């Protein structure tokens, strides 16, 4: 299903009303891992809204991204509980292993994005990270390396089998 078909399907499910804006943005992001710029004029026309209005919604909510993200989005918690239980070395290990930094968050092959978040809501399991919303508890730099190897294997399998 193409990008415009995704938008059309969602908008139709919402009877073509402007209230389809957020679900349509969510559907596109789920499929593409970000919001490509060409969706804004298309959605504006379909919903009878201005591009600025749709862009405003997309930039207001932190979960939407205008930048391409990786197939696997790794969020390292740096909230108080995780921070004091050594989340920073985990983040550093992930960045070093993937060749990322504070300013370069996504690998060139679009395989991985590594971000920090203020809290994942699993403080008792600290330090934690999530991969596409699956939470991994009691992480260490060594466990993070093993997890990365597993995810890299999944990427390789996906590349072979589509």
Secondary structure by P-SEA (a helix, b strand, c coil): ccaaaaaaaaaaaacccccaaaaaaaaaaaacccccaaaaaaaaaaacccaaaaaaaaaacccccccccccbbbbbbccaaaaaacaaaaaaaaaaaacccccccccccccbbbbbbcccccccccccccccccccccccaaaaaaaaaaaaaaaaaaaacc
